[in-house]
Amino acid sequence: MNRTLVVLLLTAVLSGCAASSPELRPYTADETRELALEALNRRGLSFDEYHAKKAELLGTAQKNTAFDEHGQMSAEQVVQQPGRSS
């Protein structure tokens, strides 16, 4: 009788563990942004469209600092790198 009681108790405990589902919770802002970026990677957009959408998702303005106001880079422009002398 003691053995039967142990088997029934063990069966009840194991079936209770299997029936429980994980707790549902809403996504955080970081998780939502990460999911949106992953979906953006899968869309197959052109380079310019991709970076425009990515900047929109991240909330950053795209600015090319290596180019002048006309979108052209000067070959004569000197760029100083820290720790190097020209």
Buried (B, 14 or more C-beta within 10 A) or exposed (E): EEEEEEEEEEEEEEEEEEEEEEEEEEEEEEEEBEEBEEEBEEEEBEEEEBEEBBEEBEEEEEEEEEEEEEEEEEEEEEEEEEEEEE
